[in-house]
Each structure stands twice: as C-alpha cells, then as structure tokens.
C-alpha cells in the first residue's frame, strides 16, 4: 500500500475544506426563523428550531420556492441579487408529450432536498457565497408561442440588465430562443451558446410554428449570436430532424456526439466546447435539455431517447463548461407527469447547482 496517501483523495480534501466555509448566513436565517416563526415548544432541546418552519428544515415542509430561497415579489429589486431563479411554464412549443408547463413546480418541489445548497466535493455552500432569490414565473400566454416569447424575452432582459444572473426553469425548449434574445442585446460583443441535448433543435419552423425543435435557428439569427459560436453536445440517435441537420451544416455549427465524447472523453469535449463557444465572444449562454441524458435516467421529459449521457457524465460536463463563467442558463424539458420518484426533476436541479458551484469556485459570480 505504498502508493496510498489518503490525503490525496478528493473525499478527504473536501472534508477538510468544509471547515473553512462560513456559517454566517445560515446563522442569520436561524435568527430570522426564530423571530418570524416563534420559538419552539418547551420540550424541544434544540433551540435553533422554530415553532413554524421558516428556514430550510424540515425539507418536506414549507413553501417551495427554488431551494426555499426568498420569493422576490417586487421584481424591480432583482438587481440586489447575484442569481435569480425564474420559472418559464411554457409547453405549447412541444411536438410530442406535453407537460413541461409544470416543470418549474417540479423543479422547485424537489429542490427542497437541496436547500442546504452545499456540495461536498466542491466544498461550496451556495447560500453562503451567493445572494439568491426566486422571482416566480413568467406570465406565459398558454395559447400563443410568440406572445409567450415576448414575455420571456422581456423578463429575462429585465433580470439580466439589473445585474442578476437569470436561471430559467422551463418549460419546453422553444424558450431557448426568447431567453437568448433577452440576454444578447446587453452583451457588448458576441454571445456563444453551449447546448446539451439529444436533438439539434435548429429547424426554422416545425409544423408551421417556432416549436421546441427550432430555438437555435432563430437564436443564431440574432446579430451578435453567430452560429459558429453554437456548440451542441450529445446530439444523435433516431430523433434528430433531418431539416435541423441541414441547417446545422449550412450554418457551420459544432455538433459533438455522445460517441465523440466516448472516444475523446468528457474533459476534452468541454475543452473544445469552451474554445468554440468563447471564440471572439464576450459571454456564453448555457442550455441544458434533460433529454441529453439516457432515457432510463430521465423518464420525465417530452422526447426521451436512449443512448445519451449518464447523469454522472452530464453533471461533470456541466461543471467543466461552467468554469469560465456562464451569463445565463436554462434547464428545459422537465415534464413531471411522466417522471418517476422525481429523478428527472432532480437532475435538472443538480444541473443548476453544479454550474453555480463551479462559478463560485472560479470567482465568476458572487459579490452581493
Ligand atoms: Mn431534446
């Protein structure tokens, strides 16, 4: 056992690093909980527990904002935060199974399980490092894609321009276009897009409308969002529309398949993705479609396809592509009606946490 030095294990280093994470904000939350929720009954020995649940515990209690963060009713004040989570309950862009209008609720509900917001391996406590809020949902128009897009762009634009990082919880993938359209005008230069998906989603129209098969055709028509800065990872299988493939070829986008990733490894994929997305760009937008993961791990989605990434690969990939910073991100295609034990929604929540955790570690976010 001469080669064995347990100090080198990530598991050991992470345990040591935890000691240096502050507890300032969690102490403040406990104090506020006792004040607003009253002191606990006399028989309760832990005097940090309040009578009414006001903090993160119990995880099954309380009102489910994302991570049980404060609900920011007055969205004019969003600039006071580093990160703002928003639901985008829009699913009329769906071409097969509907139901992602309930995605934000599902993500919020299971996010309670992660409301501590601490990653062991990263040794990051998001609640301590970031000022975060849930701004609720965009008022989408359930009978009209285009009007919904206008609402979404306006909402994303408002949050981004205020100085908070917008994190969008979809909704189907048609929201990708209005989300990028909300951010791009505020970037002083080009914006790159990193897109994880089994599907290319680059059709101009699908069944006569701009559906969830179309966001990147329109996003890359935005003057400062060139198609050459669009990197699509995980695309493949038997569901990729031929019309989308034609556009990808015409526009010279970069598609990295699951097979490519198997061959060169997740680390190399991330390296290439960062190089392409950041080439001459000032910011990078991240789009995570849960269906980039193998259908067995994401039953709760509108267009499942076998043969995608494992959850572990996808989470690693997200960590790696986020280390240079992400200006805004979306998690799309969570449809809880088809989910089992919340596993799809859970993966969506984890995707968000990995990205923010790595951004904190690399000093890309958090000063408020
Ligand atoms: Mn997809």
Boltz pocket constraint, residues with backbone or C-beta under 6 A from the ligand:
constraints:
  - pocket:
      binder: B
      contacts: [[A, 173], [A, 197], [A, 198], [A, 199], [A, 289], [A, 291], [A, 292], [A, 303], [A, 333]]
      max_distance: 6.0
